[in-house]
């Protein structure tokens, strides 16, 4: 049973006239009793 579920997530960062797509159509489900770790450099867009 999923307790957290993301479907078709897209995230675009915009700075002035420049846009950067960080996520495009990401799907994730997290079952009860499981955990996930998201790693990456500072500023890489790990906002949840």
CHARMM-style PDB file with segment names, atoms N, HN, CA, C and O in Angstrom:
ATOM      1  N   UNK     1       0.841  -1.182   0.000  1.00  0.00      PROA
ATOM      2  CA  UNK     1       0.000   0.000   0.000  1.00  0.00      PROA
ATOM      3  C   UNK     1       0.885   1.244   0.000  1.00  0.00      PROA
ATOM      4  O   UNK     1       1.737   1.397   0.876  1.00  0.00      PROA
ATOM      5  N   UNK     2       0.694   2.123  -0.963  1.00  0.00      PROA
ATOM      6  HN  UNK     2       0.002   1.998  -1.674  1.00  0.00      PROA
ATOM      7  CA  UNK     2       1.472   3.364  -1.043  1.00  0.00      PROA
ATOM      8  C   UNK     2       0.957   4.386  -0.051  1.00  0.00      PROA
ATOM      9  O   UNK     2      -0.246   4.629   0.042  1.00  0.00      PROA
ATOM     10  N   UNK     3       1.891   4.991   0.700  1.00  0.00      PROA
ATOM     11  HN  UNK     3       2.868   4.793   0.625  1.00  0.00      PROA
ATOM     12  CA  UNK     3       1.494   6.062   1.609  1.00  0.00      PROA
ATOM     13  C   UNK     3       1.864   7.430   1.039  1.00  0.00      PROA
ATOM     14  O   UNK     3       1.329   8.452   1.467  1.00  0.00      PROA
ATOM     15  N   UNK     4       2.787   7.443   0.066  1.00  0.00      PROA
ATOM     16  HN  UNK     4       3.221   6.612  -0.282  1.00  0.00      PROA
ATOM     17  CA  UNK     4       3.158   8.660  -0.663  1.00  0.00      PROA
ATOM     18  C   UNK     4       3.241   8.280  -2.129  1.00  0.00      PROA
ATOM     19  O   UNK     4       3.828   7.259  -2.485  1.00  0.00      PROA
ATOM     20  N   UNK     5       2.646   9.114  -2.980  1.00  0.00      PROA
ATOM     21  HN  UNK     5       2.169   9.944  -2.691  1.00  0.00      PROA
ATOM     22  CA  UNK     5       2.676   8.821  -4.412  1.00  0.00      PROA
ATOM     23  C   UNK     5       2.728  10.119  -5.214  1.00  0.00      PROA
ATOM     24  O   UNK     5       1.928  11.029  -4.995  1.00  0.00      PROA
ATOM     25  N   UNK     6       3.678  10.193  -6.145  1.00  0.00      PROA
ATOM     26  HN  UNK     6       4.328   9.454  -6.323  1.00  0.00      PROA
ATOM     27  CA  UNK     6       3.795  11.307  -7.071  1.00  0.00      PROA
ATOM     28  C   UNK     6       3.576  10.756  -8.472  1.00  0.00      PROA
ATOM     29  O   UNK     6       4.119   9.704  -8.812  1.00  0.00      PROA
ATOM     30  N   UNK     7       2.794  11.445  -9.285  1.00  0.00      PROA
ATOM     31  HN  UNK     7       2.353  12.299  -9.008  1.00  0.00      PROA
ATOM     32  CA  UNK     7       2.543  10.991 -10.648  1.00  0.00      PROA
ATOM     33  C   UNK     7       2.811  12.128 -11.631  1.00  0.00      PROA
ATOM     34  O   UNK     7       2.279  13.229 -11.494  1.00  0.00      PROA
ATOM     35  N   UNK     8       3.651  11.832 -12.628  1.00  0.00      PROA
ATOM     36  HN  UNK     8       4.083  10.937 -12.740  1.00  0.00      PROA
ATOM     37  CA  UNK     8       3.942  12.757 -13.727  1.00  0.00      PROA
ATOM     38  C   UNK     8       4.371  14.147 -13.235  1.00  0.00      PROA
ATOM     39  O   UNK     8       3.843  15.160 -13.692  1.00  0.00      PROA
ATOM     40  N   UNK     9       5.328  14.187 -12.306  1.00  0.00      PROA
ATOM     41  HN  UNK     9       5.757  13.363 -11.935  1.00  0.00      PROA
ATOM     42  CA  UNK     9       5.798  15.446 -11.716  1.00  0.00      PROA
ATOM     43  C   UNK     9       6.813  16.109 -12.641  1.00  0.00      PROA
ATOM     44  O   UNK     9       7.749  15.469 -13.120  1.00  0.00      PROA
ATOM     45  N   UNK    10       6.613  17.383 -12.878  1.00  0.00      PROA
ATOM     46  HN  UNK    10       5.852  17.903 -12.489  1.00  0.00      PROA
ATOM     47  CA  UNK    10       7.543  18.204 -13.659  1.00  0.00      PROA
ATOM     48  C   UNK    10       7.910  19.428 -12.837  1.00  0.00      PROA
ATOM     49  O   UNK    10       7.049  20.035 -12.201  1.00  0.00      PROA
ATOM     50  N   UNK    11       9.193  19.792 -12.847  1.00  0.00      PROA
ATOM     51  HN  UNK    11       9.893  19.298 -13.364  1.00  0.00      PROA
ATOM     52  CA  UNK    11       9.657  20.974 -12.118  1.00  0.00      PROA
ATOM     53  C   UNK    11      10.582  21.759 -13.031  1.00  0.00      PROA
ATOM     54  O   UNK    11      11.563  21.225 -13.549  1.00  0.00      PROA
ATOM     55  N   UNK    12      10.260  23.034 -13.224  1.00  0.00      PROA
ATOM     56  HN  UNK    12       9.464  23.468 -12.804  1.00  0.00      PROA
ATOM     57  CA  UNK    12      11.072  23.918 -14.066  1.00  0.00      PROA
ATOM     58  C   UNK    12      11.505  25.114 -13.225  1.00  0.00      PROA
ATOM     59  O   UNK    12      10.678  25.794 -12.617  1.00  0.00      PROA
ATOM     60  N   UNK    13      12.815  25.360 -13.198  1.00  0.00      PROA
ATOM     61  HN  UNK    13      13.487  24.808 -13.691  1.00  0.00      PROA
ATOM     62  CA  UNK    13      13.360  26.522 -12.505  1.00  0.00      PROA
ATOM     63  C   UNK    13      13.592  27.623 -13.532  1.00  0.00      PROA
ATOM     64  O   UNK    13      14.128  27.375 -14.612  1.00  0.00      PROA
ATOM     65  N   UNK    14      13.184  28.842 -13.185  1.00  0.00      PROA
ATOM     66  HN  UNK    14      12.749  29.044 -12.308  1.00  0.00      PROA
ATOM     67  CA  UNK    14      13.338  29.982 -14.094  1.00  0.00      PROA
ATOM     68  C   UNK    14      14.157  31.066 -13.413  1.00  0.00      PROA
ATOM     69  O   UNK    14      13.921  31.406 -12.254  1.00  0.00      PROA
ATOM     70  N   UNK    15      15.126  31.603 -14.152  1.00  0.00      PROA
ATOM     71  HN  UNK    15      15.317  31.326 -15.094  1.00  0.00      PROA
ATOM     72  CA  UNK    15      15.960  32.694 -13.674  1.00  0.00      PROA
ATOM     73  C   UNK    15      16.026  33.727 -14.791  1.00  0.00      PROA
ATOM     74  O   UNK    15      16.809  33.578 -15.729  1.00  0.00      PROA
ATOM     75  N   UNK    16      15.211  34.772 -14.696  1.00  0.00      PROA
ATOM     76  HN  UNK    16      14.575  34.893 -13.934  1.00  0.00      PROA
ATOM     77  CA  UNK    16      15.153  35.752 -15.770  1.00  0.00      PROA
ATOM     78  C   UNK    16      14.586  35.116 -17.025  1.00  0.00      PROA
ATOM     79  O   UNK    16      13.463  34.613 -17.015  1.00  0.00      PROA
ATOM     80  N   UNK    17      15.351  35.133 -18.100  1.00  0.00      PROA
ATOM     81  HN  UNK    17      16.264  35.542 -18.108  1.00  0.00      PROA
ATOM     82  CA  UNK    17      14.905  34.547 -19.374  1.00  0.00      PROA
ATOM     83  C   UNK    17      15.327  33.088 -19.523  1.00  0.00      PROA
ATOM     84  O   UNK    17      14.940  32.435 -20.492  1.00  0.00      PROA
ATOM     85  N   UNK    18      16.111  32.567 -18.584  1.00  0.00      PROA
ATOM     86  HN  UNK    18      16.425  33.097 -17.797  1.00  0.00      PROA
ATOM     87  CA  UNK    18      16.614  31.197 -18.659  1.00  0.00      PROA
ATOM     88  C   UNK    18      15.731  30.245 -17.854  1.00  0.00      PROA
ATOM     89  O   UNK    18      15.398  30.533 -16.705  1.00  0.00      PROA
ATOM     90  N   UNK    19      15.354  29.120 -18.447  1.00  0.00      PROA
ATOM     91  HN  UNK    19      15.625  28.886 -19.381  1.00  0.00      PROA
ATOM     92  CA  UNK    19      14.579  28.082 -17.756  1.00  0.00      PROA
ATOM     93  C   UNK    19      15.345  26.766 -17.810  1.00  0.00      PROA
ATOM     94  O   UNK    19      15.975  26.440 -18.816  1.00  0.00      PROA
ATOM     95  N   UNK    20      15.281  26.007 -16.702  1.00  0.00      PROA
ATOM     96  HN  UNK    20      14.769  26.272 -15.884  1.00  0.00      PROA
ATOM     97  CA  UNK    20      15.948  24.721 -16.628  1.00  0.00      PROA
ATOM     98  C   UNK    20      14.953  23.684 -16.101  1.00  0.00      PROA
ATOM     99  O   UNK    20      14.428  23.826 -14.997  1.00  0.00      PROA
ATOM    100  N   UNK    21      14.695  22.638 -16.898  1.00  0.00      PROA
ATOM    101  HN  UNK    21      15.121  22.523 -17.796  1.00  0.00      PROA
ATOM    102  CA  UNK    21      13.798  21.577 -16.463  1.00  0.00      PROA
ATOM    103  C   UNK    21      14.586  20.606 -15.596  1.00  0.00      PROA
ATOM    104  O   UNK    21      15.537  19.978 -16.062  1.00  0.00      PROA
ATOM    105  N   UNK    22      14.184  20.484 -14.319  1.00  0.00      PROA
ATOM    106  HN  UNK    22      13.411  20.995 -13.941  1.00  0.00      PROA
ATOM    107  CA  UNK    22      14.870  19.595 -13.385  1.00  0.00      PROA
ATOM    108  C   UNK    22      14.211  18.226 -13.329  1.00  0.00      PROA
ATOM    109  O   UNK    22      14.902  17.218 -13.184  1.00  0.00      PROA
ATOM    110  N   UNK    23      12.909  18.171 -13.438  1.00  0.00      PROA
ATOM    111  HN  UNK    23      12.347  18.990 -13.556  1.00  0.00      PROA
ATOM    112  CA  UNK    23      12.154  16.918 -13.450  1.00  0.00      PROA
ATOM    113  C   UNK    23      11.192  16.943 -14.620  1.00  0.00      PROA
ATOM    114  O   UNK    23      10.642  17.992 -14.955  1.00  0.00      PROA
ATOM    115  N   UNK    24      10.988  15.790 -15.243  1.00  0.00      PROA
ATOM    116  HN  UNK    24      11.435  14.938 -14.970  1.00  0.00      PROA
ATOM    117  CA  UNK    24      10.074  15.724 -16.376  1.00  0.00      PROA
ATOM    118  C   UNK    24       9.344  14.383 -16.373  1.00  0.00      PROA
ATOM    119  O   UNK    24       9.891  13.375 -16.819  1.00  0.00      PROA
ATOM    120  N   UNK    25       8.119  14.371 -15.873  1.00  0.00      PROA
ATOM    121  HN  UNK    25       7.675  15.190 -15.510  1.00  0.00      PROA
ATOM    122  CA  UNK    25       7.313  13.158 -15.874  1.00  0.00      PROA
ATOM    123  C   UNK    25       7.767  12.107 -14.875  1.00  0.00      PROA
ATOM    124  O   UNK    25       7.699  10.913 -15.166  1.00  0.00      PROA
ATOM    125  N   UNK    26       8.226  12.526 -13.708  1.00  0.00      PROA
ATOM    126  HN  UNK    26       8.281  13.496 -13.471  1.00  0.00      PROA
ATOM    127  CA  UNK    26       8.724  11.598 -12.693  1.00  0.00      PROA
ATOM    128  C   UNK    26       7.556  10.978 -11.922  1.00  0.00      PROA
ATOM    129  O   UNK    26       6.617  11.670 -11.526  1.00  0.00      PROA
ATOM    130  N   UNK    27       7.633   9.662 -11.718  1.00  0.00      PROA
ATOM    131  HN  UNK    27       8.395   9.100 -12.039  1.00  0.00      PROA
ATOM    132  CA  UNK    27       6.653   8.927 -10.921  1.00  0.00      PROA
ATOM    133  C   UNK    27       7.378   8.260  -9.757  1.00  0.00      PROA
ATOM    134  O   UNK    27       8.473   7.723  -9.922  1.00  0.00      PROA
ATOM    135  N   UNK    28       6.757   8.299  -8.576  1.00  0.00      PROA
ATOM    136  HN  UNK    28       5.867   8.736  -8.442  1.00  0.00      PROA
ATOM    137  CA  UNK    28       7.349   7.699  -7.388  1.00  0.00      PROA
ATOM    138  C   UNK    28       6.234   7.253  -6.461  1.00  0.00      PROA
ATOM    139  O   UNK    28       5.276   7.991  -6.232  1.00  0.00      PROA
ATOM    140  N   UNK    29       6.359   6.048  -5.930  1.00  0.00      PROA
ATOM    141  HN  UNK    29       7.137   5.448  -6.117  1.00  0.00      PROA
ATOM    142  CA  UNK    29       5.450   5.608  -4.876  1.00  0.00      PROA
ATOM    143  C   UNK    29       6.280   5.024  -3.745  1.00  0.00      PROA
ATOM    144  O   UNK    29       7.257   4.312  -3.977  1.00  0.00      PROA
ATOM    145  N   UNK    30       5.884   5.331  -2.537  1.00  0.00      PROA
ATOM    146  HN  UNK    30       5.091   5.909  -2.348  1.00  0.00      PROA
ATOM    147  CA  UNK    30       6.609   4.897  -1.347  1.00  0.00      PROA
ATOM    148  C   UNK    30       5.647   4.096  -0.486  1.00  0.00      PROA
ATOM    149  O   UNK    30       4.628   4.607  -0.023  1.00  0.00      PROA
ATOM    150  N   UNK    31       5.989   2.829  -0.281  1.00  0.00      PROA
ATOM    151  HN  UNK    31       6.817   2.413  -0.658  1.00  0.00      PROA
ATOM    152  CA  UNK    31       5.138   1.935   0.503  1.00  0.00      PROA
ATOM    153  C   UNK    31       5.384   2.120   1.998  1.00  0.00      PROA
ATOM    154  O   UNK    31       6.462   2.544   2.414  1.00  0.00      PROA
ATOM    155  N   UNK    32       4.380   1.798   2.788  1.00  0.00      PROA
ATOM    156  HN  UNK    32       3.505   1.454   2.449  1.00  0.00      PROA
ATOM    157  CA  UNK    32       4.485   1.866   4.236  1.00  0.00      PROA
ATOM    158  C   UNK    32       5.637   0.979   4.713  1.00  0.00      PROA
ATOM    159  O   UNK    32       5.794  -0.154   4.259  1.00  0.00      PROA
ATOM    160  N   UNK    33       6.436   1.515   5.635  1.00  0.00      PROA
ATOM    161  HN  UNK    33       6.308   2.435   6.004  1.00  0.00      PROA
ATOM    162  CA  UNK    33       7.567   0.768   6.167  1.00  0.00      PROA
ATOM    163  C   UNK    33       8.845   0.926   5.367  1.00  0.00      PROA
ATOM    164  O   UNK    33       9.880   0.390   5.762  1.00  0.00      PROA
ATOM    165  N   UNK    34       8.807   1.643   4.260  1.00  0.00      PROA
ATOM    166  HN  UNK    34       7.966   2.079   3.940  1.00  0.00      PROA
ATOM    167  CA  UNK    34       9.985   1.886   3.416  1.00  0.00      PROA
ATOM    168  C   UNK    34      10.432   3.330   3.587  1.00  0.00      PROA
ATOM    169  O   UNK    34       9.676   4.170   4.075  1.00  0.00      PROA
ATOM    170  N   UNK    35      11.657   3.609   3.185  1.00  0.00      PROA
ATOM    171  HN  UNK    35      12.271   2.927   2.788  1.00  0.00      PROA
ATOM    172  CA  UNK    35      12.132   4.987   3.184  1.00  0.00      PROA
ATOM    173  C   UNK    35      12.974   5.221   1.947  1.00  0.00      PROA
ATOM    174  O   UNK    35      13.436   4.279   1.302  1.00  0.00      PROA
ATOM    175  N   UNK    36      13.169   6.503   1.622  1.00  0.00      PROA
ATOM    176  HN  UNK    36      12.794   7.268   2.146  1.00  0.00      PROA
ATOM    177  CA  UNK    36      13.949   6.889   0.446  1.00  0.00      PROA
ATOM    178  C   UNK    36      14.864   8.046   0.841  1.00  0.00      PROA
ATOM    179  O   UNK    36      14.509   8.877   1.678  1.00  0.00      PROA
ATOM    180  N   UNK    37      16.019   8.086   0.241  1.00  0.00      PROA
ATOM    181  HN  UNK    37      16.307   7.411  -0.439  1.00  0.00      PROA
ATOM    182  CA  UNK    37      16.971   9.163   0.467  1.00  0.00      PROA
ATOM    183  C   UNK    37      17.205   9.853  -0.864  1.00  0.00      PROA
ATOM    184  O   UNK    37      17.458   9.198  -1.875  1.00  0.00      PROA
ATOM    185  N   UNK    38      17.119  11.169  -0.865  1.00  0.00      PROA
ATOM    186  HN  UNK    38      16.913  11.702  -0.044  1.00  0.00      PROA
ATOM    187  CA  UNK    38      17.379  11.951  -2.074  1.00  0.00      PROA
ATOM    188  C   UNK    38      18.675  12.710  -1.850  1.00  0.00      PROA
ATOM    189  O   UNK    38      18.766  13.546  -0.952  1.00  0.00      PROA
ATOM    190  N   UNK    39      19.682  12.416  -2.672  1.00  0.00      PROA
ATOM    191  HN  UNK    39      19.609  11.737  -3.402  1.00  0.00      PROA
ATOM    192  CA  UNK    39      20.998  13.018  -2.541  1.00  0.00      PROA
ATOM    193  C   UNK    39      21.328  13.889  -3.745  1.00  0.00      PROA
ATOM    194  O   UNK    39      20.865  13.629  -4.856  1.00  0.00      PROA
ATOM    195  N   UNK    40      22.114  14.901  -3.523  1.00  0.00      PROA
ATOM    196  HN  UNK    40      22.491  15.112  -2.621  1.00  0.00      PROA
ATOM    197  CA  UNK    40      22.584  15.737  -4.619  1.00  0.00      PROA
ATOM    198  C   UNK    40      23.289  16.956  -4.061  1.00  0.00      PROA
ATOM    199  O   UNK    40      23.177  17.256  -2.872  1.00  0.00      PROA
ATOM    200  N   UNK    41      24.010  17.654  -4.907  1.00  0.00      PROA
ATOM    201  HN  UNK    41      24.101  17.410  -5.872  1.00  0.00      PROA
ATOM    202  CA  UNK    41      24.738  18.834  -4.452  1.00  0.00      PROA
ATOM    203  C   UNK    41      23.790  19.967  -4.047  1.00  0.00      PROA
ATOM    204  O   UNK    41      22.644  20.022  -4.494  1.00  0.00      PROA
ATOM    205  N   UNK    42      24.272  20.844  -3.219  1.00  0.00      PROA
ATOM    206  HN  UNK    42      25.203  20.799  -2.856  1.00  0.00      PROA
ATOM    207  CA  UNK    42      23.500  22.002  -2.802  1.00  0.00      PROA
ATOM    208  C   UNK    42      23.062  22.800  -4.034  1.00  0.00      PROA
ATOM    209  O   UNK    42      23.858  23.062  -4.936  1.00  0.00      PROA
ATOM    210  N   UNK    43      21.787  23.178  -4.053  1.00  0.00      PROA
ATOM    211  HN  UNK    43      21.141  22.966  -3.320  1.00  0.00      PROA
ATOM    212  CA  UNK    43      21.261  23.951  -5.175  1.00  0.00      PROA
ATOM    213  C   UNK    43      20.768  23.103  -6.336  1.00  0.00      PROA
ATOM    214  O   UNK    43      20.395  23.639  -7.380  1.00  0.00      PROA
ATOM    215  N   UNK    44      20.761  21.780  -6.165  1.00  0.00      PROA
ATOM    216  HN  UNK    44      21.064  21.344  -5.317  1.00  0.00      PROA
ATOM    217  CA  UNK    44      20.361  20.891  -7.264  1.00  0.00      PROA
ATOM    218  C   UNK    44      18.851  20.692  -7.367  1.00  0.00      PROA
ATOM    219  O   UNK    44      18.391  19.992  -8.269  1.00  0.00      PROA
ATOM    220  N   UNK    45      18.061  21.296  -6.458  1.00  0.00      PROA
ATOM    221  HN  UNK    45      18.435  21.865  -5.725  1.00  0.00      PROA
ATOM    222  CA  UNK    45      16.617  21.210  -6.565  1.00  0.00      PROA
ATOM    223  C   UNK    45      15.988  20.033  -5.846  1.00  0.00      PROA
ATOM    224  O   UNK    45      15.075  19.399  -6.375  1.00  0.00      PROA
ATOM    225  N   UNK    46      16.459  19.738  -4.660  1.00  0.00      PROA
ATOM    226  HN  UNK    46      17.200  20.253  -4.230  1.00  0.00      PROA
ATOM    227  CA  UNK    46      15.925  18.597  -3.905  1.00  0.00      PROA
ATOM    228  C   UNK    46      14.738  18.986  -3.045  1.00  0.00      PROA
ATOM    229  O   UNK    46      14.417  18.273  -2.095  1.00  0.00      PROA
ATOM    230  N   UNK    47      14.089  20.072  -3.342  1.00  0.00      PROA
ATOM    231  HN  UNK    47      14.349  20.651  -4.115  1.00  0.00      PROA
ATOM    232  CA  UNK    47      12.945  20.550  -2.554  1.00  0.00      PROA
ATOM    233  C   UNK    47      11.802  19.558  -2.668  1.00  0.00      PROA
ATOM    234  O   UNK    47      11.440  19.136  -3.766  1.00  0.00      PROA
ATOM    235  N   UNK    48      11.245  19.195  -1.540  1.00  0.00      PROA
ATOM    236  HN  UNK    48      11.540  19.538  -0.648  1.00  0.00      PROA
ATOM    237  CA  UNK    48      10.101  18.271  -1.531  1.00  0.00      PROA
ATOM    238  C   UNK    48       8.914  18.967  -0.910  1.00  0.00      PROA
ATOM    239  OT1 UNK    48       7.840  18.376  -0.800  1.00  0.00      PROA
TER     240      UNK     48
END
